[in-house]
Amino acid sequence: MRQLILAIVITGLLVYGAGSAVNDWFGFTIHISDQLLSPVENILVFLAVGVVFVTVGFIVAISMVGAVAIGLVAAFIALLMFGVSLVWPIVLFVLVVWLLAKGRREHYQPGVR
């Protein structure tokens, strides 16, 4: 718990310092209703915009991965059905021969004639 509190304090100090640095170096400020936002508010607004962009990117990436996965599964099922429909007579013949020959098997014993 102590480490979590320490991490939150350090993050807060870094955000405040980065906000002040961005404000001093680049003159980046956000005005809302003719009111100047503080450096912390500037960073929080930029972080919120970044979170929105990351969320939209994640949703697009997941939907693309899902579409590709659905396409691959559909292609696999289509190829499987094509293969089964192509060789079903051979499979039926092998199954009939196996069922007919199942009771007549002689056990092989090496060295016995």
C-alpha positions in Angstrom: 0.0 0.0 0.0 2.9 2.3 0.8 4.3 1.8 -2.7 1.0 2.6 -4.3 0.7 5.9 -2.4 4.3 6.7 -3.3 3.7 6.0 -7.0 0.6 8.2 -6.9 2.5 11.1 -5.3 5.4 10.7 -7.8 3.0 10.6 -10.7 1.2 13.7 -9.4 4.5 15.6 -9.1 5.6 14.5 -12.6 2.3 15.6 -14.1 2.5 19.0 -12.4 6.1 19.5 -13.4 5.4 18.4 -17.0 2.4 20.7 -17.2 4.5 23.6 -15.9 7.4 22.8 -18.4 5.0 22.6 -21.3 3.5 25.9 -20.3 6.8 27.6 -19.9 8.7 26.1 -22.9 6.1 26.0 -25.6 3.4 28.4 -24.3 0.8 25.6 -24.6 -2.3 26.8 -22.8 -5.9 26.0 -23.0 -8.5 28.7 -22.7 -12.1 27.7 -21.9 -14.6 30.6 -21.8 -11.8 33.2 -21.8 -10.3 31.5 -18.7 -6.8 30.2 -18.7 -6.4 26.6 -17.4 -3.6 25.8 -15.0 -0.7 23.6 -16.0 -2.2 20.6 -14.3 -5.5 21.1 -16.1 -3.6 21.4 -19.4 -2.0 18.0 -18.9 -5.3 16.5 -17.7 -7.0 17.7 -20.9 -4.2 16.3 -23.1 -4.3 13.0 -21.2 -8.1 12.8 -21.7 -7.7 13.4 -25.4 -4.9 10.8 -25.5 -7.1 8.3 -23.6 -9.9 8.8 -26.1 -7.6 8.3 -29.1 -6.1 5.1 -27.5 -9.6 3.8 -26.8 -10.8 4.4 -30.4 -7.6 2.8 -31.7 -8.1 -0.3 -29.4 -11.7 -0.7 -30.6 -10.7 -0.4 -34.2 -7.8 -2.9 -33.7 -10.0 -5.4 -31.9 -12.8 -5.2 -34.5 -10.2 -5.8 -37.3 -8.8 -8.8 -35.4 -12.3 -10.1 -34.9 -13.2 -9.7 -38.6 -10.0 -11.5 -39.7 -10.6 -14.3 -37.2 -14.2 -14.8 -38.4 -12.9 -14.8 -42.0 -10.3 -17.4 -41.2 -12.8 -19.7 -39.3 -15.3 -19.4 -42.2 -12.5 -20.3 -44.7 -11.5 -23.3 -42.6 -15.1 -24.6 -42.4 -15.6 -24.1 -46.1 -12.4 -26.0 -46.9 -13.4 -28.8 -44.5 -16.8 -29.1 -46.1 -15.3 -29.1 -49.5 -12.9 -31.9 -48.5 -15.6 -34.0 -46.9 -17.9 -33.6 -49.9 -15.1 -34.5 -52.3 -14.0 -37.8 -50.5 -17.2 -39.0 -48.9 -17.5 -42.0 -51.2 -14.0 -43.2 -50.3 -14.7 -42.7 -46.6 -17.9 -44.7 -46.9 -16.1 -47.5 -48.7 -13.4 -47.7 -46.1 -16.0 -47.7 -43.3 -18.0 -50.5 -44.9 -14.8 -52.6 -45.5 -13.7 -52.0 -41.9 -17.1 -53.0 -40.5 -17.2 -56.2 -42.6 -13.7 -57.2 -41.8 -13.9 -56.4 -38.1 -15.1 -59.8 -37.1 -12.7 -61.9 -39.3 -9.4 -60.6 -38.1 -6.7 -63.1 -37.4 -4.3 -62.2 -34.8 -0.7 -62.1 -36.0 1.7 -64.0 -33.9 5.4 -63.8 -34.9 7.2 -67.1 -35.2 3.9 -69.1 -35.5 3.0 -70.5 -38.9 
